[in-house]
Amino acid sequence: MGEFRPVPDVLAYLAGRWRVERSVRDRASGAEGRFDGITVFGAPEVGTLSHGGLSHEESGTFVWLGVPRPAARTLRFLPGPTPGAADVRFADGRPFHDLDLTTGRHTADHPCSADVYRGEFTVRDADHWRTVWRVAGPAKDLLLTTDYARVG
């Protein structure tokens, strides 16, 4: 991908509904899976965030080894040090990663036990962005690629 779209206000950019398509590949076994669903970046429930930000609610179907099952997750995107940045947290408030899309591209790391998640975030245009997480360590060797397309 050559050109990235700078995002001056990351929370304003993300707000709304996004179609999500995620491929998951276990690089050790060669197994592959897919998630299809919707992510809504919206106002958090009262009392869940004391500093504003957005709630990230993802839901859909994850197919692994041919078996479909419902899947969902919740993240919190809090305002970062500048409007182009955010502090991403798990639903319970634990830190996940930083995010700064002022250049349209960002990399972030997240240690999880002995494994390390390295994420690359790229903004293509006003309605499309992508994340690629590479997970490496003794427990996991995964590649997760997620494409987001704005709905509506």
Number of C-alpha atoms within 10 A of each C-alpha: 6 4 11 17 17 19 22 17 17 22 21 14 14 21 17 17 19 22 17 20 17 19 17 19 19 15 15 9 9 8 12 17 17 19 21 20 18 21 25 20 24 18 14 17 9 7 7 13 17 9 9 13 22 25 24 24 18 20 17 17 16 20 17 15 9 10 9 13 11 12 14 13 12 16 20 27 28 21 20 17 10 12 16 21 22 23 17 23 19 15 18 10 12 11 14 20 19 18 23 24 23 19 14 20 21 17 17 15 16 16 14 12 9 10 15 18 21 17 21 16 20 23 23 17 14 13 14 15 21 18 19 19 21 19 22 18 14 9 10 16 17 21 20 18 18 19 17 20 18 18 13 7
